[in-house]
Amino acid sequence: MLENSIVRLRLFNDARGISLRLSSLQPSGPAMRVPLYPLRFVPMYEQRGAVGGLLAEYLKDDPGRALPPDATASWELVDTPELPSVVANGPLAGKRFSELVAHAPREIVGRRHPQGKPFPLCVRLADINTPEPLAVCPEAPVRLGDEVYRPNHRFWLSLGATEAAEINVGISQTATRVDFIHSLESLDLRNLLQCYAPLPHDAFFAPSGRVFSIGPGNLVLELCEHPGPALPVSHWGQSEPPPPELVEAALRSVYFQDRQVRRISRDASSISQTRKVPLLPHCPSFSVEEIRLYDHFYDRTAGNSFHLLAVVEGSVRLENGTYVEHIPCGSLACLPAAMGDYRLYADPAPARVLRVSRPAI
């Protein structure tokens, strides 16, 4: 997870020569008309901890990737001043995505998106190879010193894992609050959590207020509301405990009453026909569906919400009118809310696509 800082951030030029030369958009009236087509983005690479090799292996078949040898994560889409995604394709190439959202929020995000608010989701590919703390995102903002810890629903899809890899999300149904607090800085804490050995395409969801940790040896696609830090609960007794004020705030933020299973098991059947499978239909911030693509899939954005399409297996051809975009495994496209009809084709079959949108109100 992205915690308090990014150790190294790199932007790259893709095979078509997209650069990081940014120019400003000039608004014309209260809302600005911008070209509406499937948007691709320049990945931004991060280096934190050890390099495990799962990310490079996963992206090896994409000729447009220039993956730095020490990269451990790739931000595919993010809208913050520190991490500004840049459009990589079409007439808006080179523009900051944040500028498009600021000047055309209804057209890009959806008709209910408030003016001045950033894009509401971030997407990251993360190769986790360094032990991370057990952490929690609060259900209401918490300020400690200069840092503000904000609510942040998080979703992960397993893309690969070593034999010993684990993902912890939520507290065991048999654990008590007293047991949990007494075991904070002990390896026994693991026995009080919902601990899973992930299989490819297993999904996990940690709403604000629920503890989580992605262990070493995991390659995940992470979906979250913002890239801000989480409150550390424990270092598992393997290093110095987090500062007491952070632990106290974290424990106040844990919703101990919730023992719901937060693993969404994969559909292990082979893909022999195109169908849509809901993965996360009840989250208030975003919904996630898996499109198991065998031949083709038609749909449209009708103004209520954008569609994020993340290709997690195979490759896809995306068509919008006469506009055609090829999306390889590990990449995504953002379909603006007001774009309209689009078509997906497995290229070649089969392919697996995550579709993310904002739930209907």
MARRO-456549 format. One record per residue: x negated, z, y of N, C-alpha, C, O in turn; residue in three letters. Coordinates in steps of 0.2 Angstrom, whole numbers, plus 5000, padded with zeros to 4 digits. Atoms other than C-alpha are relative to their C-alpha. Example, Ala and Ser with C-alpha at 12.3 -4.5 7.8 and 13.67 -1.06 7.14 Angstrom:
<nodes>
499650004994493850394978499650005006499150035005ALA;500449994994493250364995500450035005500150045011SER;
</nodes>
This chain:
<nodes>
499650004994500050005000499650005006499050035006MET;500350004994499549975018500150075003500750095004LEU;500049934997499150155025499950005007500249965011GLU;500149994993498350205041499649945003499749935009ASN;500450054996497250055044499949944995499949954989SER;500250065004496749885037499249995001499049995007ILE;500750005000494949875033499749945002499249935006VAL;500350064998494649695035500649955000501049954995ARG;499550055000495849555040499749935001499349925006LEU;500350074999495549365039500549955000501049964996ARG;499650065000496449215043499749944998499049944999LEU;500450065002496049045036500449945002501049945003PHE;499750064999496348865039500249974994499849974989ASN;499850035006497348775026499749934999499449915004ASP;500350075002496948605018500249955006499849905006ALA;499850054995497848515032499850025007500049995012ARG;500449994994496848595046500450045005500350045011GLY;499649954995498148725053499550055003499150084999ILE;500549964997497148825065500450065003501050065003SER;499749944997497548995074500049995007500050045011LEU;499950014992497648915091500750015001501249974999ARG;499349984999499248995097500249985008499849985012LEU;499850014993500248935112500750035001501050044996SER;499449964999501749015120500649965001500549905003SER;499350035000503548965119500350025007500350085009LEU;499749984994504448955136500750004999501049954997GLN;499350005001506249015135500449965005500249955011PRO;499550034996507648915142500750035000501150014996SER;499449975000509049025146500050064995499550084993GLY;500049945004509649175135499849984993499550034990PRO;500250015007509249085119499749935000499949885004ALA;500350065000508048945115500149964994500149994988MET;499950055005508348795104499349994997498949975000ARG;500650025003506948775091500149964994500749964991VAL;499950045006506748655077500150054994499850104993PRO;499849965006507548725061499949974994500249924992LEU;500250035006506748685045499650064996499550114999TYR;500449955004505848785030499350015003498949975004PRO;500649984997504448885038499550034995499750074991LEU;500549975004502848915029499550045005499550025011ARG;500549964996501449035035499350004998499249994992PHE;500749995002499649055036499950074997500050125000VAL;500149935003499149195024499550045004499050015006PRO;500549954997498149345031499850054995500250084992MET;500349965005496949425019499850075002499550085008TYR;500249934999496549605017499550024995499650004989GLU;500449975005495149695009500050085000499850115005GLN;499949935001495449875003499850024993500150004988ARG;500249985007494449954989499749954996499549904998GLY;500350045005493849874973500449934999501049935000ALA;499750065002494149694969500149994993499750004989VAL;499950005008495049674952500049934997499949924991GLY;500050075002495249484951500749984998500749924997GLY;499450025002497049484947500349955005500749905004LEU;499750044995497549404964499749935000500049885000LEU;500350075001496249264962500249964994500349904995ALA;499750035006496849224945500749985001500849924999GLU;499350024999498649214950500049945005500549905004TYR;500050064995498249094965499649954998499549905002LEU;500550055002496948994956500349925000499949885001LYS;499750065001498148844954500249975007500549915007ASP;499850024993498548824973499449975003499050015006ASP;500650034997497348694980500050025008499450015011PRO;500049984993497848754998499850065002499750085008GLY;500249944999497248924996499250005001498849974997ARG;500749994999495548975003499950084999499850115004ALA;500049935001495449154995499350035001498950014997LEU;500649975000494049255001499850044994500250074991PRO;500249975006493049324987500150084999500250114994PRO;499949935000493349504992500750025002500850085004ASP;499349984998495149494996500450044994500350024988ALA;499549965004496349624988500749995001501150024997THR;499350014999497949574996500149945005499649925008ALA;499950054995498749435006500750015003501250014999SER;499450004996500049455019500349935001500149895004TRP;499750065000501249315016500549995006500649935009GLU;499650004994502449365031500050075003500250114999LEU;500049944997502349495043500149995008499849945011VAL;499950004993502949525061499950065004500350105005ASP;500249944996501949655071499549975005499249925003THR;500650024995500749645086499350004996498949964998PRO;500649995004499349695074499949944995499449924993GLU;500050055006499849565060500549955002501049954999LEU;499550054998500649415068499949944995499549904996PRO;500050065004501149285055500049945005500349945010SER;500150064996500749105061500349954996500249944990VAL;499750055004501848955056499449954998499049935002VAL;500650045003500748835045500349934999499949894998ALA;499750065002501948685044500449975005500750015009ASN;499550034996502948555054499950015007499350025009GLY;500150004993503248545072499850075004499650075009PRO;500249934997503048735075499350024998499250084999LEU;500649975002501348745067499650035005499550005011ALA;500549964995500148865076500450055004500150085008GLY;499749954996501548965084500150064996500150074990LYS;499849945003501749145081500750014998501149995002ARG;499349995002503249185071500450055004501050045005PHE;499749954996503549335082500349975007500949995009SER;499750044994503849215097500649964998501149965002GLU;499450035002505149115087500550054999501150045002LEU;499549955001506049275082500250035007500850045008VAL;499849974994506049335100500449955004500949975008ALA;499750054996506649175108500649974996501149945000HIS;499450025004507949125094500250044995500150024989ALA;499849955005508449285085500649984996500549994990PRO;499450015004510149225080499949944995500149934989ARG;500150065004509549055074499550014994499549984989GLU;500549985005508049125064500250054995500250044989ILE;499949945004508549295058500850004998500950024992VAL;499349995001510449295059500450025006500150045011GLY;499649994994511849305071500150075003500350085008ARG;500049934998511849495071499450035002499350095003ARG;500649974999510049515074499950015008500049975012HIS;500049994993509749605091499449975003498849965000PRO;500550034996508749525104499450055001499550115003GLN;500649964998506949595106499850044993499250074994GLY;500249975006506849665088499649954996499749894995LYS;500450055004505549595076500349984994500950014992PRO;499750025006505849505060500050064995499650104995PHE;499949935003506549645048499650014993499750064990PRO;500349995007505449615032499349985001499149935005LEU;500750025001503649595027499949994992500250024988CYS;500150025007503049515011499250004999498849975003VAL;500749995002501349555003499849994993500250014989ARG;500350005007500349504987499550055000499050055004LEU;500549955000499349654983499750014993500150024988ALA;500449995006497949674969499850085001499350095004ASP;500249935000497849864967499550024995499650024989ILE;500549985005496249934960499750065002499250084999ASN;500249934998495950094969500550055000501150035002THR;499449955001496950254965500350015007499950025012PRO;499649984994498250284978500450065000500550084994GLU;499649935001499150444983500749994998501049934999PRO;499350005001500850484978500350015007500050055011LEU;499850014993501850444994500750005001501149994996ALA;499350014999503550445002500149985007499750005012VAL;499850024993504350365017500650045002501150044998CYS;499549964998505450475027500749965001500749905002PRO;499350034999507350445029500150005008500649975010GLU;500050014993507150475048499350015003498850044999ALA;500650004998505650455059499650065001500050115003PRO;500449945000504250585058499449995005499049945003VAL;500650004996502950605072499550054999499750114999ARG;500549965001501350685068499449985004499049935002LEU;500550024995500050675082500149935003500749935006GLY;499950064997499850495087500449954995500549894997ASP;499750045005500650425071500750014999500950074999GLU;499349995001502450395068500149974993500049914992VAL;499850025007503050385050500849985000501250025001TYR;499350034999504650275049500349994993500049984988ARG;499750025006505950245036499849934997499649895002PRO;500350065003505450105024500249994993499850014989ASN;499850015007506350045009499549954997499349905001HIS;500550045003505049964997500249974993500650014989ARG;499950035006505249844983499449964997499049935001PHE;500650045003503949774971500249964994500749984990TRP;499950045006503949644958499349994996498849975000LEU;500750005003502549654945499949934998500349894995SER;500350065001501549494944499550004994499349944992LEU;500549995005500249554932499750075000499850115005GLY;500349935001499449714925499550004995499649974990ALA;500449995005498049774915500350054995500950084996THR;499749965005498349874899500250075002500750105000GLU;499949934998498250044907500350015006500450075009ALA;499750004994499150004923500750045000501050034995ALA;499449974999500550114929500350005006500049995011GLU;499650004994501950114942500450075000500850074995ILE;499649945000502750284947500549995006500349985012ASN;499550014995504350274956500650054999500950044994VAL;499549955001505450434958499850054995499350054992GLY;500149945004505550604950500450004993500949974993ILE;499749995006505950634932500650035000500750085004SER;499449975000507650684927500050074998500550114999GLN;500149935003507050844919499650045004499650105003THR;500449974995505850894933500450045005500950025007ALA;499749964994506351034945499550005006499049985006THR;500349994994505851054963499450045000498850035002ARG;500549955000504851204959499449974996498849984998VAL;500550035004503851114945499649955004499049955004ASP;500450054996503450974957499650035005499050005005PHE;500449984994502851074971499450044997498850045000ILE;500649965003501751184959499549964997498949984996HIS;500550045004500951034951499749945005499449895003SER;500250064996500550934967499349985000499249925000LEU;500750025001498650934965499850014993499250044992GLU;500250005008498650924946500149934997500649904999SER;499950065003498550774935500750014996501049964994LEU;499449995003500050854927500649975004501249975001ASP;499550024996501050794941500349934998500949924998LEU;499850065003501150624932500650014995501149974995ARG;499549995005502250704919500750025003501250024999ASN;499449984996503550754932500349945003500849945007LEU;499850064997503750574938500349954995500249954989LEU;499850065004504650414932499449955000499349925005GLN;500750045001503050324925500149954996500449954990CYS;499850065004503150154919499349954999498949955003TYR;500550055001501950024911500349935001500749914997ALA;499650064998502549864920499849944996499249934994PRO;500050065003502849704911500149955006500449965011LEU;499950064995502749534921500849995002501249984997PRO;499350014997504349524932500450064999501050055001HIS;499749934999504849704930500050015008499649995011ASP;500049994993505449754947500150085001500450114997ALA;499949934998505449924956500250015007500049975011PHE;499749994993506349994971499950085002500150124998PHE;500049934998505950154981500350005007500049985012ALA;499749994993507150184995499650065004499350105001PRO;500249944996506650305009500250064997500750074995SER;499949935003506450485003499950004993499950064990GLY;500250005008505850434985499349995000499049955003ARG;500850015000504050454980499949944996500249924992VAL;500250065004503050314973499350005000498950035005PHE;500750015001501350264968499949944996500149934990SER;500250065004500650094962499350014998498850015002ILE;500749985003499150134951499649944999499849885000GLY;500550055001497550034948500249954995500549974990PRO;499950055005497649874938500749965001500949934996GLY;499450034999499249814946500049945005499649955010ASN;499950054995499649644955500750005001501149984996LEU;499350004998501249654964500249965006499849955010VAL;499750024994502349564976500450065003500850085000LEU;499749944996502849694989500449985005500249935009GLU;499550014995504349685000500250065003500450115000LEU;499949944996504549815014500349985007500349925009CYS;499750014993505349835031499550005005499649965010GLU;500550014995503749855040499350034997499450064991HIS;500649985003501849885036499750065002499150085001PRO;500249944998501750055043499850054994500050044988GLY;500249965006501050205033500650044997501150055000PRO;499549955003501950325021499650075000499050075001ALA;500249935000501750515020499750014994500050004988LEU;500349985006500550565007500250064997500250115001PRO;499849945003501150694995499550034996499450094996VAL;500549975004499750714983499449954998499549894998SER;500650045002497950644978499950014993499450004990HIS;500049995007498350694960499450054998499250054992TRP;500549965001496950824961499349974999498950004996GLY;500650045001495650694960499549995006498949975006GLN;500450004994495050714978500350055005500750095003SER;499849954996495250824993500849995001501049935003GLU;499350014998497150854996500149975007499749985011PRO;499850024993498050775011500050065004500150115002PRO;499949954996498050875026500750044999501250014998PRO;499449965001499351025025500649975004501249975001PRO;499450024996500450955039500349944998500949934998GLU;499850075003500550785031500450024993501049994992LEU;499749995006501050865014500750045002501250034998VAL;499449964998502350985022500549955003501149955001GLU;499550054998503150835031500249964994500849944994ALA;499850045006503150735015500550044996501050014994ALA;499649965004503950875005500750005003501250005000LEU;499350004997505350885018500349945000500949935001ARG;499750065000505550705017500349984993500749934992SER;499950025007505750694998500850024999501050085000VAL;499349995002507550674992500150024993500149984988TYR;500149985007507450784977500650004996500649994989PHE;499450015004509250764972500149944996500449934991GLN;499950075003509050584967499549994995498949994995ASP;500450015006508450554950500249934996500049924990ARG;499850075002509050374948499449964997498949975001GLN;500550045003508050264937499949945005500349905007VAL;500150054994507150144950499649944997499449905001ARG;500350065003506450014937500649954999501149974996ARG;499550065001507449844936499649964995499249924997ILE;500350045006506949774919500149935001500649905003SER;500050075000506449594918500549974995500750004990ARG;499650045005507549464909499549964996499149924999ASP;500650035004506349414895500249944997499749914993ALA;499850065003507349264889499649945003499549955009SER;500350064998506549094891500549975005501149975005SER;499650044995507248984906500249944997499849894997ILE;499850065003508248854898500649975004500849915003SER;499550024996509548834912499950035007499750095007GLN;500149974993509648864931500650065001501150044999THR;499549944999510549034935499750055005499150055006ARG;500249954994510449164949500250074997500750084994LYS;500049945002510149344944499950055005499450055008VAL;500149944995510449494956499650054998499750084992PRO;500549945002509049614956500150065004500150125002LEU;499949944996509449724971500649985005500549965010LEU;499450024996511249694977500250065005500650045009PRO;499749944996511549874985499550035005499750085008HIS;500549974995510049904996500349985007500549925008CYS;499750024993510749915015499549965004499849935009PRO;500550034995509149835022499949924998499849885002SER;500150075002508949675011500350004993500350054989PHE;499850015007509549604995499549954997499249915000SER;500550045004508549524981500349964994500750004990VAL;499750045005509049384969499449974996498949945000GLU;500550055004508049294955500349944999500849944995GLU;499750065002508349114954499549974994499049964995ILE;500350035005507849054937500149934999500749914997ARG;499950074999507548874940499849964995499249954993LEU;500250055006507648744926500049935003499649895001TYR;500050074997508148594936500150005007499649995011ASP;499949994993508948614953500550055002500950084998HIS;499649954997509848734964500249985007499749975011PHE;499850024993510848694980500450065003500750105000TYR;499749944996511348824993499949985008499749935009ASP;500050014993511448845012499950075003500150125001ARG;500049954995511048965026500649995005500649945008THR;499350014996512748995035500050045007500550045010ALA;500049974994512149085050499950085000499750115005GLY;500049935000512249265044499350034999499250085001ASN;500649975002510549285037499549944998499749894996SER;500650045002508849195034500050014992500350054989PHE;500249995007508349165016499349994999498949945001HIS;500750005002506549205010500049984993500350014989LEU;500150025007506049104995499350014998498949985001LEU;500749995002504549174986499949974993500350004988ALA;500150035007503949074971499550044996498950054998VAL;500549955004503249194958499849974993499450004990VAL;500250035006503149074943500149935001500749915003GLU;500050085000502848884942500049985008499650015012GLY;500050024993503048784958500749965001501149944997SER;499350024998504548714968500049955005499549955009VAL;499950054995505048564978500650025004501250035001ARG;499549974996506148624993500249945005499749915008LEU;499850054996507148495002500650025005501050065003GLU;499549994994508148505019500149945004499749925008ASN;500050064997508848345024499549954998499449944992GLY;500650045002507348225024499450045000498950014998THR;500649965000506148365026499950034993500350064989TYR;500249985007505248405009499350045001498950035004VAL;500649955000504048555006499950024993500350044989GLU;500249975007503148594990499750075001499250085004HIS;500249935000502948774987499650024994500050034988ILE;500349985006501648834974500150074999500450115003PRO;499949935003501648994964499650045005499050035007CYS;500349954996501249144975500149995008499950035012GLY;499950014993501849064992500850015001501250014996SER;499349994998503449075001500249965006499849935009LEU;499750044994504648985014500550055003500950084999ALA;499549974996505749065027500549955002500349905006CYS;499550054998507348965029500450035005500850085004LEU;499649974995508149005046500750004999501049964995PRO;499349985001509849075047500549945001501049934998ALA;499650054997510548925056499849934997500049885000ALA;500350065002509648795046500549954996500649894997MET;499550045004511048745034499849994993499550034989GLY;500150025007510948655017499349994998498949975002ASP;500750015003509448655006500149994992500650014989TYR;500150015007508948604988499450024997498850015000ARG;500649985003507748674976499949964993500449964990LEU;500150035007506948584961499450034997498950045000TYR;500549975004505848654948499549944999499749884998ALA;500450064999504248544950499350034997498850045001ASP;499650025005503848554935500450064998500350115000PRO;499649955003505148654925499650044995499250014992ALA;499649964995505348794924499750045005499050035006PRO;500349964995505048904939500550065001501050064999ALA;499649944999505549074945499950025007499350025010ARG;500149994993505949114963500450065002501050075000VAL;499649944997506449274972500349975007500049955011LEU;499650024994507749244986500250075003500550115000ARG;499949944996507849384999500449985006500249935010VAL;499650014994509149395013500250075002500150124999SER;499749944998510049525023500750004997501049954997ARG;499349995003511649595015500549985005500450005011PRO;499550024996513249535022500350075002500450124998ALA;499749944998514049665033500850005000501150055002ILE;
</nodes>
